[in-house]
Amino acid sequence: MKVAKAKGRLRGKQPKLSCKQEAHLVSLVHSGEYSTLEVAELFGVGRSTVYRAIERQRIAAKADLAEARTRR
């Protein structure tokens, strides 16, 4: 690990989905056409990954709303 860190190649676990894929995944779940299990299988991830993506988007939307309120 010291060698990798010295070369600047030390990284954590890489995300399974890109931001675009995550947004699409969340929109499919919210549309009601697919269950979380179906979406998870479609994208090749676990259900917990789907739930985390939904939670991240919910938090981001909440932050955007709070920011919009403070700009007034």
PDB file of N, CA, C and O in Angstrom:
ATOM      1  N   MET A   1       0.814  -1.187   0.000  1.00  0.00           N
ATOM      2  CA  MET A   1       0.000   0.000   0.000  1.00  0.00           C
ATOM      3  C   MET A   1       0.861   1.255   0.000  1.00  0.00           C
ATOM      4  O   MET A   1       0.477   2.268  -0.585  1.00  0.00           O
ATOM      5  N   LYS A   2       2.004   1.202   0.640  1.00  0.00           N
ATOM      6  CA  LYS A   2       2.872   2.371   0.665  1.00  0.00           C
ATOM      7  C   LYS A   2       3.341   2.730  -0.739  1.00  0.00           C
ATOM      8  O   LYS A   2       3.421   3.906  -1.093  1.00  0.00           O
ATOM      9  N   VAL A   3       3.650   1.705  -1.539  1.00  0.00           N
ATOM     10  CA  VAL A   3       4.099   1.943  -2.908  1.00  0.00           C
ATOM     11  C   VAL A   3       2.977   2.563  -3.729  1.00  0.00           C
ATOM     12  O   VAL A   3       3.201   3.515  -4.477  1.00  0.00           O
ATOM     13  N   ALA A   4       1.769   2.021  -3.589  1.00  0.00           N
ATOM     14  CA  ALA A   4       0.614   2.547  -4.331  1.00  0.00           C
ATOM     15  C   ALA A   4       0.325   3.985  -3.915  1.00  0.00           C
ATOM     16  O   ALA A   4       0.015   4.832  -4.753  1.00  0.00           O
ATOM     17  N   LYS A   5       0.430   4.251  -2.621  1.00  0.00           N
ATOM     18  CA  LYS A   5       0.173   5.604  -2.128  1.00  0.00           C
ATOM     19  C   LYS A   5       1.231   6.575  -2.656  1.00  0.00           C
ATOM     20  O   LYS A   5       0.913   7.705  -3.027  1.00  0.00           O
ATOM     21  N   ALA A   6       2.468   6.138  -2.687  1.00  0.00           N
ATOM     22  CA  ALA A   6       3.553   6.981  -3.195  1.00  0.00           C
ATOM     23  C   ALA A   6       3.368   7.305  -4.678  1.00  0.00           C
ATOM     24  O   ALA A   6       3.725   8.391  -5.134  1.00  0.00           O
ATOM     25  N   LYS A   7       2.809   6.358  -5.421  1.00  0.00           N
ATOM     26  CA  LYS A   7       2.567   6.574  -6.851  1.00  0.00           C
ATOM     27  C   LYS A   7       1.248   7.292  -7.118  1.00  0.00           C
ATOM     28  O   LYS A   7       0.934   7.620  -8.262  1.00  0.00           O
ATOM     29  N   GLY A   8       0.478   7.534  -6.056  1.00  0.00           N
ATOM     30  CA  GLY A   8      -0.800   8.222  -6.227  1.00  0.00           C
ATOM     31  C   GLY A   8      -1.902   7.333  -6.768  1.00  0.00           C
ATOM     32  O   GLY A   8      -2.846   7.818  -7.391  1.00  0.00           O
ATOM     33  N   ARG A   9      -1.790   6.060  -6.539  1.00  0.00           N
ATOM     34  CA  ARG A   9      -2.775   5.113  -7.078  1.00  0.00           C
ATOM     35  C   ARG A   9      -3.647   4.483  -6.008  1.00  0.00           C
ATOM     36  O   ARG A   9      -4.384   3.538  -6.288  1.00  0.00           O
ATOM     37  N   LEU A  10      -3.574   4.981  -4.812  1.00  0.00           N
ATOM     38  CA  LEU A  10      -4.360   4.429  -3.724  1.00  0.00           C
ATOM     39  C   LEU A  10      -5.787   4.953  -3.827  1.00  0.00           C
ATOM     40  O   LEU A  10      -6.020   6.159  -3.743  1.00  0.00           O
ATOM     41  N   ARG A  11      -6.716   4.065  -4.003  1.00  0.00           N
ATOM     42  CA  ARG A  11      -8.123   4.441  -4.162  1.00  0.00           C
ATOM     43  C   ARG A  11      -8.990   3.563  -3.296  1.00  0.00           C
ATOM     44  O   ARG A  11      -8.602   2.464  -2.897  1.00  0.00           O
ATOM     45  N   GLY A  12     -10.157   4.066  -3.019  1.00  0.00           N
ATOM     46  CA  GLY A  12     -11.149   3.259  -2.319  1.00  0.00           C
ATOM     47  C   GLY A  12     -11.933   2.446  -3.328  1.00  0.00           C
ATOM     48  O   GLY A  12     -11.542   2.320  -4.489  1.00  0.00           O
ATOM     49  N   LYS A  13     -13.030   1.905  -2.876  1.00  0.00           N
ATOM     50  CA  LYS A  13     -13.882   1.111  -3.754  1.00  0.00           C
ATOM     51  C   LYS A  13     -14.551   2.021  -4.776  1.00  0.00           C
ATOM     52  O   LYS A  13     -15.086   3.075  -4.432  1.00  0.00           O
ATOM     53  N   GLN A  14     -14.515   1.609  -6.012  1.00  0.00           N
ATOM     54  CA  GLN A  14     -15.091   2.393  -7.089  1.00  0.00           C
ATOM     55  C   GLN A  14     -16.612   2.206  -7.128  1.00  0.00           C
ATOM     56  O   GLN A  14     -17.104   1.117  -6.832  1.00  0.00           O
ATOM     57  N   PRO A  15     -17.364   3.258  -7.489  1.00  0.00           N
ATOM     58  CA  PRO A  15     -18.827   3.139  -7.530  1.00  0.00           C
ATOM     59  C   PRO A  15     -19.287   2.158  -8.604  1.00  0.00           C
ATOM     60  O   PRO A  15     -18.686   2.053  -9.674  1.00  0.00           O
ATOM     61  N   LYS A  16     -20.360   1.447  -8.296  1.00  0.00           N
ATOM     62  CA  LYS A  16     -20.913   0.480  -9.249  1.00  0.00           C
ATOM     63  C   LYS A  16     -21.652   1.174 -10.389  1.00  0.00           C
ATOM     64  O   LYS A  16     -21.687   0.674 -11.513  1.00  0.00           O
ATOM     65  N   LEU A  17     -22.243   2.334 -10.090  1.00  0.00           N
ATOM     66  CA  LEU A  17     -23.053   3.042 -11.074  1.00  0.00           C
ATOM     67  C   LEU A  17     -22.532   4.462 -11.272  1.00  0.00           C
ATOM     68  O   LEU A  17     -22.040   5.092 -10.336  1.00  0.00           O
ATOM     69  N   SER A  18     -22.648   4.951 -12.499  1.00  0.00           N
ATOM     70  CA  SER A  18     -22.315   6.349 -12.751  1.00  0.00           C
ATOM     71  C   SER A  18     -23.470   7.219 -12.251  1.00  0.00           C
ATOM     72  O   SER A  18     -24.538   6.707 -11.915  1.00  0.00           O
ATOM     73  N   CYS A  19     -23.256   8.518 -12.205  1.00  0.00           N
ATOM     74  CA  CYS A  19     -24.311   9.433 -11.755  1.00  0.00           C
ATOM     75  C   CYS A  19     -25.531   9.344 -12.676  1.00  0.00           C
ATOM     76  O   CYS A  19     -26.676   9.389 -12.225  1.00  0.00           O
ATOM     77  N   LYS A  20     -25.259   9.218 -13.959  1.00  0.00           N
ATOM     78  CA  LYS A  20     -26.347   9.124 -14.942  1.00  0.00           C
ATOM     79  C   LYS A  20     -27.154   7.837 -14.744  1.00  0.00           C
ATOM     80  O   LYS A  20     -28.384   7.850 -14.788  1.00  0.00           O
ATOM     81  N   GLN A  21     -26.444   6.734 -14.527  1.00  0.00           N
ATOM     82  CA  GLN A  21     -27.116   5.457 -14.293  1.00  0.00           C
ATOM     83  C   GLN A  21     -27.933   5.499 -13.007  1.00  0.00           C
ATOM     84  O   GLN A  21     -29.047   4.981 -12.944  1.00  0.00           O
ATOM     85  N   GLU A  22     -27.357   6.126 -11.985  1.00  0.00           N
ATOM     86  CA  GLU A  22     -28.053   6.218 -10.707  1.00  0.00           C
ATOM     87  C   GLU A  22     -29.344   7.021 -10.836  1.00  0.00           C
ATOM     88  O   GLU A  22     -30.372   6.647 -10.271  1.00  0.00           O
ATOM     89  N   ALA A  23     -29.288   8.125 -11.581  1.00  0.00           N
ATOM     90  CA  ALA A  23     -30.488   8.941 -11.787  1.00  0.00           C
ATOM     91  C   ALA A  23     -31.549   8.149 -12.548  1.00  0.00           C
ATOM     92  O   ALA A  23     -32.734   8.226 -12.226  1.00  0.00           O
ATOM     93  N   HIS A  24     -31.125   7.390 -13.553  1.00  0.00           N
ATOM     94  CA  HIS A  24     -32.064   6.570 -14.332  1.00  0.00           C
ATOM     95  C   HIS A  24     -32.683   5.486 -13.454  1.00  0.00           C
ATOM     96  O   HIS A  24     -33.884   5.222 -13.527  1.00  0.00           O
ATOM     97  N   LEU A  25     -31.851   4.865 -12.627  1.00  0.00           N
ATOM     98  CA  LEU A  25     -32.323   3.831 -11.714  1.00  0.00           C
ATOM     99  C   LEU A  25     -33.407   4.385 -10.793  1.00  0.00           C
ATOM    100  O   LEU A  25     -34.450   3.756 -10.614  1.00  0.00           O
ATOM    101  N   VAL A  26     -33.171   5.545 -10.217  1.00  0.00           N
ATOM    102  CA  VAL A  26     -34.128   6.157  -9.299  1.00  0.00           C
ATOM    103  C   VAL A  26     -35.415   6.521 -10.023  1.00  0.00           C
ATOM    104  O   VAL A  26     -36.504   6.341  -9.478  1.00  0.00           O
ATOM    105  N   SER A  27     -35.303   7.032 -11.245  1.00  0.00           N
ATOM    106  CA  SER A  27     -36.514   7.395 -11.996  1.00  0.00           C
ATOM    107  C   SER A  27     -37.354   6.162 -12.314  1.00  0.00           C
ATOM    108  O   SER A  27     -38.583   6.234 -12.311  1.00  0.00           O
ATOM    109  N   LEU A  28     -36.704   5.032 -12.589  1.00  0.00           N
ATOM    110  CA  LEU A  28     -37.444   3.795 -12.858  1.00  0.00           C
ATOM    111  C   LEU A  28     -38.207   3.329 -11.616  1.00  0.00           C
ATOM    112  O   LEU A  28     -39.354   2.892 -11.711  1.00  0.00           O
ATOM    113  N   VAL A  29     -37.566   3.424 -10.463  1.00  0.00           N
ATOM    114  CA  VAL A  29     -38.224   3.010  -9.222  1.00  0.00           C
ATOM    115  C   VAL A  29     -39.392   3.939  -8.922  1.00  0.00           C
ATOM    116  O   VAL A  29     -40.474   3.479  -8.557  1.00  0.00           O
ATOM    117  N   HIS A  30     -39.178   5.256  -9.075  1.00  0.00           N
ATOM    118  CA  HIS A  30     -40.230   6.215  -8.756  1.00  0.00           C
ATOM    119  C   HIS A  30     -41.383   6.176  -9.760  1.00  0.00           C
ATOM    120  O   HIS A  30     -42.491   6.608  -9.441  1.00  0.00           O
ATOM    121  N   SER A  31     -41.139   5.668 -10.958  1.00  0.00           N
ATOM    122  CA  SER A  31     -42.214   5.583 -11.947  1.00  0.00           C
ATOM    123  C   SER A  31     -43.262   4.554 -11.529  1.00  0.00           C
ATOM    124  O   SER A  31     -44.420   4.635 -11.939  1.00  0.00           O
ATOM    125  N   GLY A  32     -42.851   3.592 -10.716  1.00  0.00           N
ATOM    126  CA  GLY A  32     -43.775   2.572 -10.247  1.00  0.00           C
ATOM    127  C   GLY A  32     -43.895   1.380 -11.181  1.00  0.00           C
ATOM    128  O   GLY A  32     -44.594   0.417 -10.868  1.00  0.00           O
ATOM    129  N   GLU A  33     -43.226   1.434 -12.317  1.00  0.00           N
ATOM    130  CA  GLU A  33     -43.294   0.323 -13.264  1.00  0.00           C
ATOM    131  C   GLU A  33     -42.442  -0.861 -12.829  1.00  0.00           C
ATOM    132  O   GLU A  33     -42.743  -2.008 -13.160  1.00  0.00           O
ATOM    133  N   TYR A  34     -41.374  -0.575 -12.083  1.00  0.00           N
ATOM    134  CA  TYR A  34     -40.450  -1.620 -11.662  1.00  0.00           C
ATOM    135  C   TYR A  34     -40.281  -1.590 -10.152  1.00  0.00           C
ATOM    136  O   TYR A  34     -40.309  -0.528  -9.530  1.00  0.00           O
ATOM    137  N   SER A  35     -40.105  -2.760  -9.579  1.00  0.00           N
ATOM    138  CA  SER A  35     -39.819  -2.841  -8.144  1.00  0.00           C
ATOM    139  C   SER A  35     -38.317  -2.618  -7.947  1.00  0.00           C
ATOM    140  O   SER A  35     -37.547  -2.610  -8.907  1.00  0.00           O
ATOM    141  N   THR A  36     -37.923  -2.442  -6.702  1.00  0.00           N
ATOM    142  CA  THR A  36     -36.501  -2.253  -6.435  1.00  0.00           C
ATOM    143  C   THR A  36     -35.703  -3.505  -6.810  1.00  0.00           C
ATOM    144  O   THR A  36     -34.569  -3.404  -7.280  1.00  0.00           O
ATOM    145  N   LEU A  37     -36.285  -4.658  -6.605  1.00  0.00           N
ATOM    146  CA  LEU A  37     -35.609  -5.902  -6.973  1.00  0.00           C
ATOM    147  C   LEU A  37     -35.412  -5.993  -8.485  1.00  0.00           C
ATOM    148  O   LEU A  37     -34.338  -6.375  -8.948  1.00  0.00           O
ATOM    149  N   GLU A  38     -36.435  -5.648  -9.249  1.00  0.00           N
ATOM    150  CA  GLU A  38     -36.334  -5.697 -10.716  1.00  0.00           C
ATOM    151  C   GLU A  38     -35.281  -4.718 -11.221  1.00  0.00           C
ATOM    152  O   GLU A  38     -34.506  -5.045 -12.120  1.00  0.00           O
ATOM    153  N   VAL A  39     -35.251  -3.522 -10.648  1.00  0.00           N
ATOM    154  CA  VAL A  39     -34.272  -2.516 -11.065  1.00  0.00           C
ATOM    155  C   VAL A  39     -32.868  -2.978 -10.688  1.00  0.00           C
ATOM    156  O   VAL A  39     -31.926  -2.810 -11.462  1.00  0.00           O
ATOM    157  N   ALA A  40     -32.733  -3.554  -9.512  1.00  0.00           N
ATOM    158  CA  ALA A  40     -31.430  -4.057  -9.069  1.00  0.00           C
ATOM    159  C   ALA A  40     -30.914  -5.120 -10.036  1.00  0.00           C
ATOM    160  O   ALA A  40     -29.743  -5.097 -10.415  1.00  0.00           O
ATOM    161  N   GLU A  41     -31.770  -6.041 -10.432  1.00  0.00           N
ATOM    162  CA  GLU A  41     -31.373  -7.085 -11.385  1.00  0.00           C
ATOM    163  C   GLU A  41     -31.055  -6.494 -12.748  1.00  0.00           C
ATOM    164  O   GLU A  41     -30.120  -6.937 -13.415  1.00  0.00           O
ATOM    165  N   LEU A  42     -31.821  -5.506 -13.163  1.00  0.00           N
ATOM    166  CA  LEU A  42     -31.609  -4.858 -14.454  1.00  0.00           C
ATOM    167  C   LEU A  42     -30.230  -4.196 -14.533  1.00  0.00           C
ATOM    168  O   LEU A  42     -29.560  -4.259 -15.564  1.00  0.00           O
ATOM    169  N   PHE A  43     -29.816  -3.561 -13.432  1.00  0.00           N
ATOM    170  CA  PHE A  43     -28.538  -2.853 -13.404  1.00  0.00           C
ATOM    171  C   PHE A  43     -27.388  -3.717 -12.878  1.00  0.00           C
ATOM    172  O   PHE A  43     -26.232  -3.295 -12.900  1.00  0.00           O
ATOM    173  N   GLY A  44     -27.703  -4.906 -12.415  1.00  0.00           N
ATOM    174  CA  GLY A  44     -26.664  -5.809 -11.927  1.00  0.00           C
ATOM    175  C   GLY A  44     -26.083  -5.395 -10.585  1.00  0.00           C
ATOM    176  O   GLY A  44     -24.895  -5.590 -10.329  1.00  0.00           O
ATOM    177  N   VAL A  45     -26.922  -4.823  -9.730  1.00  0.00           N
ATOM    178  CA  VAL A  45     -26.492  -4.408  -8.390  1.00  0.00           C
ATOM    179  C   VAL A  45     -27.442  -5.014  -7.361  1.00  0.00           C
ATOM    180  O   VAL A  45     -28.454  -5.616  -7.719  1.00  0.00           O
ATOM    181  N   GLY A  46     -27.116  -4.853  -6.099  1.00  0.00           N
ATOM    182  CA  GLY A  46     -27.972  -5.354  -5.031  1.00  0.00           C
ATOM    183  C   GLY A  46     -29.076  -4.365  -4.689  1.00  0.00           C
ATOM    184  O   GLY A  46     -29.020  -3.194  -5.063  1.00  0.00           O
ATOM    185  N   ARG A  47     -30.081  -4.857  -3.971  1.00  0.00           N
ATOM    186  CA  ARG A  47     -31.187  -3.976  -3.565  1.00  0.00           C
ATOM    187  C   ARG A  47     -30.699  -2.849  -2.672  1.00  0.00           C
ATOM    188  O   ARG A  47     -31.213  -1.732  -2.740  1.00  0.00           O
ATOM    189  N   SER A  48     -29.711  -3.134  -1.836  1.00  0.00           N
ATOM    190  CA  SER A  48     -29.195  -2.095  -0.937  1.00  0.00           C
ATOM    191  C   SER A  48     -28.577  -0.949  -1.727  1.00  0.00           C
ATOM    192  O   SER A  48     -28.653   0.203  -1.300  1.00  0.00           O
ATOM    193  N   THR A  49     -27.969  -1.244  -2.864  1.00  0.00           N
ATOM    194  CA  THR A  49     -27.410  -0.200  -3.724  1.00  0.00           C
ATOM    195  C   THR A  49     -28.521   0.681  -4.271  1.00  0.00           C
ATOM    196  O   THR A  49     -28.365   1.898  -4.368  1.00  0.00           O
ATOM    197  N   VAL A  50     -29.637   0.070  -4.627  1.00  0.00           N
ATOM    198  CA  VAL A  50     -30.789   0.827  -5.132  1.00  0.00           C
ATOM    199  C   VAL A  50     -31.319   1.743  -4.036  1.00  0.00           C
ATOM    200  O   VAL A  50     -31.577   2.922  -4.277  1.00  0.00           O
ATOM    201  N   TYR A  51     -31.480   1.200  -2.831  1.00  0.00           N
ATOM    202  CA  TYR A  51     -31.990   2.007  -1.718  1.00  0.00           C
ATOM    203  C   TYR A  51     -31.041   3.153  -1.373  1.00  0.00           C
ATOM    204  O   TYR A  51     -31.492   4.254  -1.060  1.00  0.00           O
ATOM    205  N   ARG A  52     -29.733   2.904  -1.428  1.00  0.00           N
ATOM    206  CA  ARG A  52     -28.762   3.975  -1.162  1.00  0.00           C
ATOM    207  C   ARG A  52     -28.830   5.057  -2.220  1.00  0.00           C
ATOM    208  O   ARG A  52     -28.710   6.239  -1.900  1.00  0.00           O
ATOM    209  N   ALA A  53     -29.020   4.676  -3.479  1.00  0.00           N
ATOM    210  CA  ALA A  53     -29.143   5.654  -4.561  1.00  0.00           C
ATOM    211  C   ALA A  53     -30.380   6.521  -4.366  1.00  0.00           C
ATOM    212  O   ALA A  53     -30.329   7.735  -4.563  1.00  0.00           O
ATOM    213  N   ILE A  54     -31.478   5.908  -3.983  1.00  0.00           N
ATOM    214  CA  ILE A  54     -32.715   6.653  -3.725  1.00  0.00           C
ATOM    215  C   ILE A  54     -32.503   7.633  -2.570  1.00  0.00           C
ATOM    216  O   ILE A  54     -32.929   8.786  -2.636  1.00  0.00           O
ATOM    217  N   GLU A  55     -31.844   7.164  -1.521  1.00  0.00           N
ATOM    218  CA  GLU A  55     -31.588   8.021  -0.358  1.00  0.00           C
ATOM    219  C   GLU A  55     -30.660   9.185  -0.724  1.00  0.00           C
ATOM    220  O   GLU A  55     -30.887  10.316  -0.292  1.00  0.00           O
ATOM    221  N   ARG A  56     -29.621   8.915  -1.513  1.00  0.00           N
ATOM    222  CA  ARG A  56     -28.713   9.995  -1.932  1.00  0.00           C
ATOM    223  C   ARG A  56     -29.455  11.054  -2.736  1.00  0.00           C
ATOM    224  O   ARG A  56     -29.222  12.250  -2.556  1.00  0.00           O
ATOM    225  N   GLN A  57     -30.344  10.622  -3.619  1.00  0.00           N
ATOM    226  CA  GLN A  57     -31.097  11.583  -4.419  1.00  0.00           C
ATOM    227  C   GLN A  57     -32.069  12.375  -3.552  1.00  0.00           C
ATOM    228  O   GLN A  57     -32.271  13.568  -3.779  1.00  0.00           O
ATOM    229  N   ARG A  58     -32.668  11.725  -2.569  1.00  0.00           N
ATOM    230  CA  ARG A  58     -33.590  12.414  -1.670  1.00  0.00           C
ATOM    231  C   ARG A  58     -32.852  13.487  -0.873  1.00  0.00           C
ATOM    232  O   ARG A  58     -33.354  14.599  -0.713  1.00  0.00           O
ATOM    233  N   ILE A  59     -31.679  13.160  -0.382  1.00  0.00           N
ATOM    234  CA  ILE A  59     -30.876  14.120   0.391  1.00  0.00           C
ATOM    235  C   ILE A  59     -30.443  15.284  -0.488  1.00  0.00           C
ATOM    236  O   ILE A  59     -30.472  16.435  -0.054  1.00  0.00           O
ATOM    237  N   ALA A  60     -30.039  14.989  -1.731  1.00  0.00           N
ATOM    238  CA  ALA A  60     -29.620  16.041  -2.648  1.00  0.00           C
ATOM    239  C   ALA A  60     -30.781  16.972  -2.980  1.00  0.00           C
ATOM    240  O   ALA A  60     -30.602  18.188  -3.054  1.00  0.00           O
ATOM    241  N   ALA A  61     -31.957  16.412  -3.179  1.00  0.00           N
ATOM    242  CA  ALA A  61     -33.139  17.228  -3.483  1.00  0.00           C
ATOM    243  C   ALA A  61     -33.501  18.112  -2.297  1.00  0.00           C
ATOM    244  O   ALA A  61     -33.891  19.267  -2.466  1.00  0.00           O
ATOM    245  N   LYS A  62     -33.368  17.561  -1.101  1.00  0.00           N
ATOM    246  CA  LYS A  62     -33.661  18.317   0.111  1.00  0.00           C
ATOM    247  C   LYS A  62     -32.672  19.475   0.266  1.00  0.00           C
ATOM    248  O   LYS A  62     -33.061  20.579   0.646  1.00  0.00           O
ATOM    249  N   ALA A  63     -31.408  19.224  -0.026  1.00  0.00           N
ATOM    250  CA  ALA A  63     -30.389  20.268   0.060  1.00  0.00           C
ATOM    251  C   ALA A  63     -30.632  21.359  -0.975  1.00  0.00           C
ATOM    252  O   ALA A  63     -30.467  22.543  -0.683  1.00  0.00           O
ATOM    253  N   ASP A  64     -31.025  20.962  -2.183  1.00  0.00           N
ATOM    254  CA  ASP A  64     -31.331  21.939  -3.230  1.00  0.00           C
ATOM    255  C   ASP A  64     -32.503  22.820  -2.829  1.00  0.00           C
ATOM    256  O   ASP A  64     -32.494  24.026  -3.076  1.00  0.00           O
ATOM    257  N   LEU A  65     -33.499  22.224  -2.217  1.00  0.00           N
ATOM    258  CA  LEU A  65     -34.669  22.975  -1.767  1.00  0.00           C
ATOM    259  C   LEU A  65     -34.281  23.972  -0.675  1.00  0.00           C
ATOM    260  O   LEU A  65     -34.730  25.118  -0.687  1.00  0.00           O
ATOM    261  N   ALA A  66     -33.453  23.535   0.264  1.00  0.00           N
ATOM    262  CA  ALA A  66     -33.008  24.414   1.347  1.00  0.00           C
ATOM    263  C   ALA A  66     -32.172  25.571   0.793  1.00  0.00           C
ATOM    264  O   ALA A  66     -32.288  26.707   1.254  1.00  0.00           O
ATOM    265  N   GLU A  67     -31.340  25.274  -0.187  1.00  0.00           N
ATOM    266  CA  GLU A  67     -30.511  26.313  -0.808  1.00  0.00           C
ATOM    267  C   GLU A  67     -31.369  27.322  -1.554  1.00  0.00           C
ATOM    268  O   GLU A  67     -31.099  28.522  -1.508  1.00  0.00           O
ATOM    269  N   ALA A  68     -32.398  26.845  -2.237  1.00  0.00           N
ATOM    270  CA  ALA A  68     -33.290  27.742  -2.975  1.00  0.00           C
ATOM    271  C   ALA A  68     -34.042  28.665  -2.015  1.00  0.00           C
ATOM    272  O   ALA A  68     -34.294  29.826  -2.339  1.00  0.00           O
ATOM    273  N   ARG A  69     -34.394  28.157  -0.850  1.00  0.00           N
ATOM    274  CA  ARG A  69     -35.102  28.967   0.145  1.00  0.00           C
ATOM    275  C   ARG A  69     -34.200  30.058   0.718  1.00  0.00           C
ATOM    276  O   ARG A  69     -34.667  31.160   1.004  1.00  0.00           O
ATOM    277  N   THR A  70     -32.921  29.762   0.885  1.00  0.00           N
ATOM    278  CA  THR A  70     -32.013  30.745   1.466  1.00  0.00           C
ATOM    279  C   THR A  70     -31.634  31.831   0.472  1.00  0.00           C
ATOM    280  O   THR A  70     -31.208  32.913   0.878  1.00  0.00           O
ATOM    281  N   ARG A  71     -31.779  31.571  -0.804  1.00  0.00           N
ATOM    282  CA  ARG A  71     -31.444  32.569  -1.825  1.00  0.00           C
ATOM    283  C   ARG A  71     -32.489  33.660  -1.943  1.00  0.00           C
ATOM    284  O   ARG A  71     -32.219  34.706  -2.533  1.00  0.00           O
ATOM    285  N   ARG A  72     -33.666  33.444  -1.401  1.00  0.00           N
ATOM    286  CA  ARG A  72     -34.754  34.412  -1.539  1.00  0.00           C
ATOM    287  C   ARG A  72     -34.484  35.640  -0.801  1.00  0.00           C
ATOM    288  O   ARG A  72     -35.302  36.560  -0.813  1.00  0.00           O
TER     289      ARG A  72
END
